[in-house]
Amino acid sequence: MVAAGNGKGIFMKIIFVRHGHPDYRKDCLTEIGHLHGNAVGLRLRDEKIDRICSSSCGRARETAEYIAKHHALPVETFDFMREIGWGSIDGTELFKNGHPWFTIDDMIEKGENLNDPDFVKGDRFRNNTTIFDIERVANGFDEWLADLGYVREGNYYRVQKKNGTNVVMVSHGGASSAALARMFSLPFPLVAATVSADYTAVTVVSLEGEEGKLVMPRFELVNDAKHIENIKAEKYFGK
């Protein structure tokens, strides 16, 4: 079971799920990735789920189908939740080609601040195409939430209509980190480092409040992958 709010009334629940073990070149699940997808489908089988949404990338859609088959729901795909990319904006050299996770690991190694709200202006990210994809996810996610009745206003969300919808959003480690960073008004490097999703890990966020009022999202569960304890990629691939 996933967490179910604080019991104060109607609330919306977003269940973030990372895709299963992927073949990145073919953009699909590997054999073990299908085992991961089946496991998370069984994990969420008895949850009340109203919508199943997914990145339009193949590895995310295939994972979402395992959840959808238990709920007789279609998988709705969204381009804004595609995985983030990286690389130099102007062709100048970047640390390990600007790969955000390698960059963040190097920042930690050197004692640099992951909690800098102006990280996009620093040397690490200002010349990295990653910043455009982080913005793409953030803007798209805000538009998606607005359609569900929660409109971004400053660092919070204005409740335009109370919504008891439970939504699954299947995506990627980077895209989900960008969405969570936006929701909680945190720098992307901090979220990417602290909410580092395992394959098909479940993270649950709830939004609750009276119509017309500002609300802050709440974490109900973070990076829970207990359903794949016996099918870890390391067991099969040694990595």
N, C-alpha and C positions, 0 to 999 in steps of 0.2 A: 504494500500500500504506500501511497505518497501522502505527504502532509496535507491537511485539509483546512488551513486557515485558523483564525483565532476564535471562531464561534460567535462573533458579534453581529452577523447578519449576512446579507447577500454580498458575495465577492467574486471577482473573476480570478481564475487560476490559469497561469501559463506554465506548461510542463515542457521545459527545454530538454531535448534529447540529441546527443551527438550521434552521428552515423556510426555503423559498425566498421570493422577493420576493412580498409579500402585497397583497391588497385587504383592508385591515383592516375596512372597513365591511361587506363581505360575508363576511369570515372565510374566504377561499379564496386560492388562488394566482392571480397575474396570468399573462399570457402568458409573460413572462420568468421568472416564478416556476416555471412548468412546465419551462422549459429548465433552471433551476437544479436542480429535483428530478431530472430525467433525468440531469444531470451527476453528482450525488452518488450516484445509483443505480449508474451505471457505475463511479464511483470505488470503491465498496464491493463491486462485483460478485464479485470473487475472494477477498474476505475470508471467513474462517470465522465465520459469524454464527449463533447459536442462537436468539435471540429478538429481535423488533423491537417496541419499545414507543414510545408516542407520547403527547403531550398530547392531550386530547380536543378541542382547537380544530381547526377545519377545515383551516387552513393548514398545521398540523403533520401531521395525518393524511394529507393529500394528498401531502406530501413523503415521508412514511414509505412510502406505497404504491409509490413509485418504487424504493425500496430493497427492499421485500418481494418485488416481482415477480421479482427475480433469485435469490431464495432459497427460493421456494415456502413462505413463512411467513406466518401471519396477522399483522395489526397489532393489538397489544394497547394499548388506550387507558386513560389514567389522568388523572382530574380534578385530582389534586394537582399535576400539571405544567402546568396551564393558565397562561397568561401572568399576571404580576402586574399589579395595577391601582394607582391612586393617587387621591388627593383628600383633602380635609380631613375629619377625624373629627368635629369639632364645628361646622363651618361657617365657621370663621375663615379668613382669607386665607392662602394658601400661595404661595411663589415659583413662578410659572408653573403654578399648580394642583397643585403637588406632584409634577410629572413627575420620576421619579427620575433620569433621565439628564441633564435640564437642571439639576436640583439638584446632581448630582455635578459637572457641568461648572462650575457657579458656585462650588462648594466649591474646586475646583482653581484657578479664577481668583483667588479670595480667599486662597489659601494655606492653607486649612483641612485638617485631618488626616483622610484617608480611612481610616486604619488604626486608628481609635478603636474598641475593642471594645464601647464603650457608646454607639454611634452612635444607637441607638433612643431613648435618653434625651435626645439633643440637640435643639435647636430645629428642626433641619432635618427630622427624621423622627418625633418623638414624637407629632405631631398629624396624621400622614399614614397613610392606610389601607394604604399600601404595606407597613407593618410586619406587618400581619395576613397578607398574602399571602406575604411572605417566610417567616413562621412556618409557614404552610400547606404551602409547598413543602418546607421543612426537615424538618418532622415526617413528611410523607408519604414523602419520600425515605428517611428513616431506617427507616420501616416496610417499605418496598420492599426495602432492602438487608438487613434482618433476615430477610425471607423467602428471600433468596438465601444466607443463612448468615453475614452480617456484622452483628453487633449493636453499636449505639453504646454506648460506655462512656467517659465523660469526653470527651476530645478525639479519641479513637481508636475503632477497631472491633475487637471480639473475634471471632475466627474460630471459629464454631461448627461449620462444616463446610467443607472445602476445596472450591472451586468453580471449574471450568474453563470456565464459561459466558462467551460473548462476547455482550454485549447492546448493541443500538443503542437510544438514547433520543433521539427527535426532539422538540424543544420550541421554546423561545423565548430571546431574549437575556436577559430578566429572570429567567425561571424557571430556566434553566440556571445563571445566575450565583448565584441563591439556593441551588441544589443544591450547586454547587461550593464556595460559601462555607461551607456546613454541613459538607461532607466534609472540608475542609481547615482548619476552625475559623478562618476569616478573616472580617472584616467585609464585609458585602454591598457597600458603596460601593467598597471597594478592588478586589474581584473584578469588579464591573460595569465599572469603569474600565479595568482591565488585561487582562481577557479579554473584550473587546468583540467579540462574534461577528459576522462577516459572514454574508450569506445562505448557507445550507447549509455553513457552516464546520464542520470536524471537530475535536473535542477528545477526546483519549483519556486515560482514567484507569484504572489497574490497581490491584488489591488482591491481595496475596499474603502468605502466612504460614502457620505451622503451626497446626493445630487447637488451640484453647484459648488462643492467644496474641493479644496486641493488635497491630494493624497500622496503619500510616499509608498512606493512598492515595498513589499516585505519578502525576504527570503524565507521559505518554508523548508527547503531541502537543498543541499548543494552537492553536486558531483557524486551522486550515489550510484555505484556500479556493482552492487553486491550480487546482482543477477548474473554476472559473468565471472564470478570468482573462480569457477572451474574451467573457464574457456578463455583464459588470458592469452593474448597474442604471443607473449613471451614463451609460453609453454609449447607453442607450435612452431614459432619462427626464431626463438632465441633473441628477440628484440622487442 
